[in-house]
Amino acid sequence: MQAAEFVAQFKERFDARPRIYRAPGRVNLIGEHTDYNDGFVMPAAIDFFTYVGIAPRPDRKLVIHSEEFAGTFAFDLDHLPERRAGAWCDYILGVAVVLQQQGIKLTGANLLVHGEIPIGAGLSSSAAIEVSSALALLGVSNASLPLPEVAQLCRRAENTFVGARVGIMDQFVSCTGKADHAILLDCRALTFKLAPIPPGIALVVCNTMVKHDLATGTYNIRRAECEEAVRYFVKWDPTIHALRDVSVDLLERHAKELPPVILKRCCHVIYENQRTLQAAGAFADGDLIRMAELMRESHRSLRDLYEVSCRELDIMVEAAEALPGFCGGRMTGGGFGGCTVNLVRQENAAGFAVQIAERFQQATGIRPQIYVCSAEDGAREITEPF
């Protein structure tokens, strides 16, 4: 969609010219299921965006519409619902609720949403709609907040209003991403360092087109298992607050005292944090061989220790091996379907996309979607065409 077309749609529906905000989706290169354990992650914002057009209204209504999603929704800003509506508008509604709880006086507004992030692919379409709508609501209300604070408020909206127990990674990288870089994020301190992606490397995201039903329930089970693990370690070291605090030495000393399943979950999280820190160093050194090793180890750990992979993800990972230009890959996201992420030399990316799709379809009978991406800047108001 071009900017002129988006503006025309807005004017046709709301008879006003909008300000336009956009926020990117993301792909996580390494550091999976570590965010809610106060650990380290290394995501990159990617060039799939959600756009929000907004213009003020003379009353206190918030009217939300999208050409991609069903329904037009209207809410009174002075009497916002306490519970979610059970529709896509909940992500925006939750942001409005949290912003007003923060003491920000929102202005009545019309919003038009356009999303190009594939839904259900694990590329963080929910965080992108939260962040873009937060910036739009702040902008039309003549208010502003630092981007890290916007990320925290959006996460709170998804946790408390939408009801998803997500970590901070998705909203944070959607706010603070930088072109040609991943970010190494400390999910406890909310500090980050830029991790430059070596020149000539494309991010090729491979969507298996499957999402198994156990994904959401098992995600919550894994969180509970990690919390149970912390209760064991607190007995041995009362300074432990999360698995991020558990050293390899402490893990090895008490490994035999942990239930087998809890031990497996601990091993993944503790060693995944180490891999993530090492991956940032590998990127800084331009060491793609080491990066490939770390991504391979990460996938095996997610498959065998955290047990959140699935047949289709494993086939997609195996299909990438030995293809021209391949420099490392693994599953990305919560698991049980969704996507893999691959580092591929740019001159090979188009051919890689064709070949991996053919290999996957031959093995599964499923036609995947392949996205050749680049790392992009985070959320902002835009005036240029999109």
ZALO-955892 format. One line per field, with one value per residue (C-alpha): residue in three letters; x, y, z. Coordinates in Angstrom, 1 decimal. Layout:
rest <- [ALA, ...] .
X <- [X, ...] .
Y <- [Y, ...] .
Z <- [Z, ...] .
This chain:
rest <- [MET, GLN, ALA, ALA, GLU, PHE, VAL, ALA, GLN, PHE, LYS, GLU, ARG, PHE, ASP, ALA, ARG, PRO, ARG, ILE, TYR, ARG, ALA, PRO, GLY, ARG, VAL, ASN, LEU, ILE, GLY, GLU, HIS, THR, ASP, TYR, ASN, ASP, GLY, PHE, VAL, MET, PRO, ALA, ALA, ILE, ASP, PHE, PHE, THR, TYR, VAL, GLY, ILE, ALA, PRO, ARG, PRO, ASP, ARG, LYS, LEU, VAL, ILE, HIS, SER, GLU, GLU, PHE, ALA, GLY, THR, PHE, ALA, PHE, ASP, LEU, ASP, HIS, LEU, PRO, GLU, ARG, ARG, ALA, GLY, ALA, TRP, CYS, ASP, TYR, ILE, LEU, GLY, VAL, ALA, VAL, VAL, LEU, GLN, GLN, GLN, GLY, ILE, LYS, LEU, THR, GLY, ALA, ASN, LEU, LEU, VAL, HIS, GLY, GLU, ILE, PRO, ILE, GLY, ALA, GLY, LEU, SER, SER, SER, ALA, ALA, ILE, GLU, VAL, SER, SER, ALA, LEU, ALA, LEU, LEU, GLY, VAL, SER, ASN, ALA, SER, LEU, PRO, LEU, PRO, GLU, VAL, ALA, GLN, LEU, CYS, ARG, ARG, ALA, GLU, ASN, THR, PHE, VAL, GLY, ALA, ARG, VAL, GLY, ILE, MET, ASP, GLN, PHE, VAL, SER, CYS, THR, GLY, LYS, ALA, ASP, HIS, ALA, ILE, LEU, LEU, ASP, CYS, ARG, ALA, LEU, THR, PHE, LYS, LEU, ALA, PRO, ILE, PRO, PRO, GLY, ILE, ALA, LEU, VAL, VAL, CYS, ASN, THR, MET, VAL, LYS, HIS, ASP, LEU, ALA, THR, GLY, THR, TYR, ASN, ILE, ARG, ARG, ALA, GLU, CYS, GLU, GLU, ALA, VAL, ARG, TYR, PHE, VAL, LYS, TRP, ASP, PRO, THR, ILE, HIS, ALA, LEU, ARG, ASP, VAL, SER, VAL, ASP, LEU, LEU, GLU, ARG, HIS, ALA, LYS, GLU, LEU, PRO, PRO, VAL, ILE, LEU, LYS, ARG, CYS, CYS, HIS, VAL, ILE, TYR, GLU, ASN, GLN, ARG, THR, LEU, GLN, ALA, ALA, GLY, ALA, PHE, ALA, ASP, GLY, ASP, LEU, ILE, ARG, MET, ALA, GLU, LEU, MET, ARG, GLU, SER, HIS, ARG, SER, LEU, ARG, ASP, LEU, TYR, GLU, VAL, SER, CYS, ARG, GLU, LEU, ASP, ILE, MET, VAL, GLU, ALA, ALA, GLU, ALA, LEU, PRO, GLY, PHE, CYS, GLY, GLY, ARG, MET, THR, GLY, GLY, GLY, PHE, GLY, GLY, CYS, THR, VAL, ASN, LEU, VAL, ARG, GLN, GLU, ASN, ALA, ALA, GLY, PHE, ALA, VAL, GLN, ILE, ALA, GLU, ARG, PHE, GLN, GLN, ALA, THR, GLY, ILE, ARG, PRO, GLN, ILE, TYR, VAL, CYS, SER, ALA, GLU, ASP, GLY, ALA, ARG, GLU, ILE, THR, GLU, PRO, PHE] .
X <- [0.0, 1.2, 0.9, -1.5, -3.8, -3.7, -4.5, -7.3, -8.9, -8.7, -10.2, -13.0, -13.9, -13.3, -13.2, -9.9, -6.2, -4.3, -0.9, 0.7, 2.8, 4.5, 6.1, 8.0, 7.6, 10.7, 12.6, 14.7, 18.1, 18.9, 17.9, 14.6, 12.4, 15.0, 13.1, 10.6, 13.5, 15.1, 17.8, 19.3, 17.8, 19.1, 16.2, 16.1, 13.3, 12.4, 10.9, 7.3, 5.2, 1.9, 0.7, -1.8, -3.4, -5.0, -6.9, -8.6, -12.3, -14.3, -15.8, -14.3, -14.8, -12.1, -13.1, -11.0, -11.2, -9.1, -9.6, -7.8, -9.7, -13.4, -15.4, -15.4, -15.2, -16.1, -15.3, -15.8, -12.5, -14.1, -15.6, -13.2, -14.0, -12.2, -12.2, -11.1, -13.7, -12.3, -11.4, -8.3, -9.1, -8.1, -4.4, -5.2, -7.9, -5.5, -2.9, -5.4, -6.4, -2.8, -1.9, -4.8, -3.8, -0.4, -2.1, -2.1, -5.2, -6.0, -7.8, -10.8, -9.6, -10.3, -7.8, -7.3, -5.0, -3.1, -1.0, 1.5, 3.0, 1.8, -0.6, 0.3, 3.8, 5.6, 6.9, 5.2, 2.3, 0.7, 3.6, 3.7, 0.0, 0.5, 3.5, 2.2, -1.1, 0.6, 2.7, -0.4, -2.5, 0.3, 0.9, -2.7, -2.9, 0.2, 2.0, 5.2, 7.2, 10.6, 10.5, 11.7, 8.8, 6.4, 7.6, 7.0, 3.5, 2.6, 3.8, 1.7, -1.3, -0.7, -0.1, -3.0, -5.6, -5.2, -4.1, -0.9, 2.0, 4.6, 8.1, 9.4, 11.4, 8.8, 7.7, 11.2, 12.8, 9.7, 10.4, 14.2, 15.3, 18.1, 18.7, 21.4, 21.6, 20.2, 20.0, 21.4, 18.8, 19.1, 15.5, 15.9, 17.8, 16.2, 19.5, 20.7, 23.7, 23.6, 24.9, 25.9, 24.8, 27.8, 27.6, 26.1, 23.8, 20.1, 17.6, 15.5, 12.4, 10.7, 7.1, 6.1, 2.4, 1.6, 0.7, -0.1, -2.9, -0.7, 1.5, -0.3, -0.9, 2.6, 4.1, 2.4, 3.5, 7.1, 6.9, 5.5, 8.3, 10.9, 9.2, 9.3, 13.0, 13.7, 12.1, 14.6, 17.6, 16.4, 16.9, 20.5, 21.2, 18.6, 19.9, 18.4, 15.4, 15.2, 17.0, 19.1, 20.9, 21.8, 25.4, 26.5, 28.5, 25.4, 23.4, 26.0, 26.4, 22.6, 21.7, 21.0, 18.6, 16.3, 13.5, 14.6, 12.1, 13.0, 16.7, 16.2, 14.3, 17.1, 19.8, 18.2, 17.7, 21.0, 23.1, 20.9, 21.8, 25.5, 24.9, 23.2, 26.1, 28.5, 26.4, 26.7, 30.5, 30.5, 28.5, 30.9, 33.9, 32.1, 32.5, 29.7, 31.1, 30.7, 27.3, 26.1, 27.4, 25.5, 22.2, 22.5, 23.1, 20.1, 17.8, 18.9, 18.4, 14.9, 14.1, 15.6, 15.7, 12.9, 10.8, 9.1, 10.0, 7.9, 8.4, 7.8, 10.3, 12.9, 12.4, 12.7, 16.0, 17.4, 16.3, 18.5, 21.7, 24.3, 22.2, 24.4, 24.9, 23.6, 25.3, 23.2, 19.5, 17.1, 13.5, 12.4, 9.5, 7.5, 7.6, 5.2, 5.1, 5.7, 9.0, 12.7, 15.3, 18.3, 21.4, 22.0, 24.4, 22.5, 23.6, 22.2, 19.0, 16.6, 17.9, 17.9, 14.2, 13.2, 15.3, 14.2, 10.6, 10.9, 12.7, 10.1, 7.1, 8.5, 9.0, 5.7, 3.3, 2.9, 3.7, 5.6, 6.0, 9.5, 10.4, 13.7, 14.1, 16.5, 16.9, 15.1, 14.7, 12.1, 8.8, 8.3, 5.9, 6.3, 5.6, 7.3, 5.5, 5.3] .
Y <- [0.0, 3.5, 6.4, 8.2, 5.2, 4.9, 8.6, 8.3, 5.4, 7.4, 10.5, 8.5, 6.9, 9.8, 12.9, 14.1, 13.8, 11.6, 11.6, 8.2, 6.1, 2.8, 0.0, -3.0, -6.7, -8.6, -11.8, -13.2, -14.4, -16.1, -16.1, -18.0, -18.4, -16.4, -13.1, -14.1, -15.5, -12.0, -13.1, -12.0, -11.9, -10.8, -9.8, -7.5, -5.3, -6.3, -4.6, -5.8, -3.0, -2.1, 1.4, 3.5, 6.6, 8.9, 12.2, 13.9, 14.0, 16.7, 14.3, 11.7, 8.7, 6.3, 4.8, 2.0, 0.5, -1.7, -2.9, -6.2, -7.1, -7.4, -4.8, -1.1, -0.4, 2.7, 3.4, 6.2, 7.4, 8.3, 4.9, 2.4, -1.3, -3.0, -6.3, -7.2, -7.3, -10.5, -8.9, -7.5, -4.1, -5.3, -4.5, -0.9, -0.7, -2.1, 0.5, 3.3, 1.9, 1.7, 5.1, 6.7, 4.7, 6.3, 9.7, 10.7, 12.5, 11.1, 13.0, 11.5, 10.1, 8.1, 5.3, 3.3, 0.3, -1.3, -4.4, -6.2, -8.5, -12.1, -13.0, -16.1, -16.4, -15.4, -12.1, -10.1, -8.5, -7.8, -5.8, -3.8, -2.8, -1.9, 0.3, 2.1, 2.8, 4.0, 6.5, 7.6, 8.1, 10.0, 12.1, 13.2, 14.0, 16.2, 13.9, 11.9, 9.3, 7.8, 4.8, 2.3, 3.4, 3.1, -0.5, -1.2, 0.2, -1.8, -5.0, -4.1, -3.7, -7.2, -8.8, -7.2, -6.4, -8.8, -11.5, -12.8, -13.3, -12.1, -10.8, -7.4, -8.4, -7.8, -4.4, -3.2, -4.1, -2.7, 0.6, 0.7, -1.4, 0.0, -0.7, -3.3, -4.2, -6.7, -5.6, -7.5, -6.8, -7.4, -8.2, -7.3, -4.0, -3.0, -1.9, -2.9, -2.8, -2.7, -5.9, -5.1, -7.7, -8.5, -6.8, -8.8, -10.9, -11.1, -12.4, -15.1, -16.1, -19.3, -19.7, -23.4, -22.3, -24.5, -23.6, -26.5, -26.1, -26.8, -23.7, -21.3, -23.8, -25.2, -21.7, -21.1, -24.5, -23.7, -20.5, -22.4, -24.9, -22.1, -20.6, -24.0, -24.2, -20.9, -22.1, -25.0, -22.7, -20.2, -22.9, -23.2, -19.5, -17.0, -14.3, -16.1, -14.3, -15.8, -18.5, -15.7, -15.6, -19.3, -19.9, -23.0, -24.0, -23.8, -25.7, -28.5, -28.8, -29.4, -31.1, -34.4, -32.8, -31.4, -33.4, -34.5, -32.3, -29.2, -29.9, -29.9, -26.6, -25.1, -26.3, -24.7, -21.3, -21.0, -22.1, -20.1, -17.0, -17.8, -18.5, -15.2, -13.2, -15.2, -14.5, -10.8, -11.2, -13.3, -10.6, -8.0, -10.1, -10.9, -14.6, -16.2, -19.7, -19.3, -17.7, -20.7, -23.1, -21.1, -21.0, -24.8, -25.4, -23.2, -25.1, -28.5, -27.2, -25.9, -29.2, -31.6, -29.7, -27.1, -29.3, -26.6, -27.5, -29.7, -31.9, -29.0, -26.7, -29.4, -30.2, -26.5, -26.2, -29.4, -28.2, -25.1, -27.0, -26.9, -24.6, -22.0, -18.9, -20.4, -19.1, -20.4, -20.9, -22.1, -22.0, -18.6, -17.6, -19.6, -22.8, -25.6, -24.1, -20.6, -19.7, -20.4, -17.6, -18.0, -15.9, -16.0, -14.2, -11.6, -12.8, -16.3, -15.2, -15.4, -18.8, -20.0, -19.0, -21.0, -24.1, -24.3, -23.9, -26.8, -29.0, -28.3, -28.9, -32.2, -33.4, -32.1, -31.4, -27.9, -24.8, -22.4, -18.7, -17.4, -13.7, -12.2, -9.4, -6.8, -5.3, -1.9, 1.0, 1.0, 2.8, 6.4, 8.9, 8.8, 11.1, 9.3, 6.7, 3.1] .
Z <- [0.0, -0.8, 1.6, -0.7, -0.8, 3.0, 3.4, 0.9, 2.8, 6.0, 4.5, 2.9, 6.3, 8.7, 6.5, 7.9, 7.0, 9.4, 11.1, 10.4, 12.7, 12.1, 14.2, 13.0, 13.7, 14.9, 14.6, 17.4, 16.3, 19.5, 23.2, 23.2, 26.3, 28.3, 28.4, 31.1, 33.0, 33.3, 30.8, 27.5, 24.0, 20.6, 18.3, 15.3, 14.1, 10.5, 7.5, 8.1, 9.7, 11.3, 10.4, 12.4, 10.9, 13.5, 13.6, 16.6, 17.2, 18.9, 21.4, 23.8, 21.6, 20.4, 17.0, 15.6, 12.1, 9.8, 6.3, 7.1, 10.3, 10.9, 12.7, 13.6, 17.3, 19.3, 23.0, 25.4, 26.8, 30.0, 30.5, 28.9, 29.5, 32.3, 30.4, 26.9, 24.1, 22.6, 19.3, 17.5, 18.9, 22.4, 21.7, 21.0, 23.7, 26.3, 25.4, 25.8, 29.2, 30.4, 29.1, 31.0, 34.1, 33.7, 34.0, 30.4, 29.3, 25.9, 23.1, 21.3, 18.0, 14.9, 14.1, 10.9, 11.2, 8.3, 9.1, 6.8, 9.4, 8.9, 11.7, 13.7, 12.2, 15.5, 14.1, 16.8, 15.0, 18.4, 19.7, 16.5, 16.7, 20.4, 19.8, 16.7, 18.4, 21.6, 19.6, 17.7, 20.8, 22.5, 19.4, 18.9, 22.6, 22.5, 24.9, 24.7, 26.6, 26.1, 23.8, 26.5, 28.7, 25.8, 25.4, 29.1, 28.9, 25.8, 27.5, 30.6, 28.3, 26.8, 30.2, 32.2, 29.6, 26.7, 29.2, 27.5, 29.8, 27.3, 28.2, 27.2, 24.1, 21.4, 22.4, 23.3, 19.9, 18.1, 19.8, 19.7, 16.7, 14.5, 10.8, 10.0, 13.7, 16.2, 19.8, 22.8, 25.4, 29.1, 30.0, 33.7, 33.5, 30.1, 28.9, 25.4, 23.1, 19.4, 17.7, 14.1, 11.6, 9.4, 5.9, 3.1, 5.4, 4.9, 7.4, 5.7, 7.8, 6.8, 7.9, 8.3, 8.1, 11.1, 14.7, 16.9, 19.4, 22.5, 21.9, 24.3, 27.1, 26.9, 27.0, 30.3, 31.5, 30.7, 32.6, 35.6, 35.3, 35.4, 38.4, 40.1, 39.3, 41.0, 44.2, 44.3, 43.8, 46.4, 49.0, 48.0, 47.3, 48.7, 46.3, 43.3, 41.9, 38.4, 36.3, 34.9, 38.4, 38.4, 37.4, 35.5, 38.6, 40.9, 38.3, 38.1, 41.9, 42.4, 39.1, 40.7, 43.3, 40.6, 39.0, 35.5, 33.6, 35.7, 35.1, 31.3, 31.4, 33.6, 31.3, 28.3, 29.9, 31.6, 28.6, 26.2, 28.1, 27.6, 23.9, 23.5, 25.0, 22.9, 19.7, 20.3, 20.4, 17.3, 15.4, 16.6, 15.4, 12.1, 13.0, 11.1, 11.7, 15.4, 15.0, 13.0, 15.8, 18.4, 16.5, 15.8, 19.6, 20.4, 18.2, 19.6, 23.1, 22.3, 20.7, 23.2, 26.6, 26.4, 24.1, 22.2, 18.7, 16.4, 13.3, 10.8, 12.5, 12.7, 9.0, 8.1, 10.0, 8.4, 5.0, 5.3, 6.0, 3.2, 0.9, -0.8, 1.3, 4.5, 7.6, 10.4, 11.4, 14.1, 15.2, 16.4, 18.6, 21.2, 19.3, 18.1, 14.7, 13.3, 11.8, 11.5, 11.1, 8.8, 8.2, 4.4, 2.2, 0.3, -3.1, -2.3, -0.5, -3.5, -4.5, -0.9, -0.5, -3.6, -2.6, 1.0, 0.1, -2.3, 0.2, 2.9, 0.6, -0.6, 3.0, 4.5, 1.7, 3.1, 0.9, 3.2, 3.0, 2.8, 3.7, 2.8, 5.4, 6.6, 10.0, 10.3, 12.6, 15.3, 15.7, 14.6, 12.9, 9.2, 6.3, 3.5, 1.3, 2.5] .
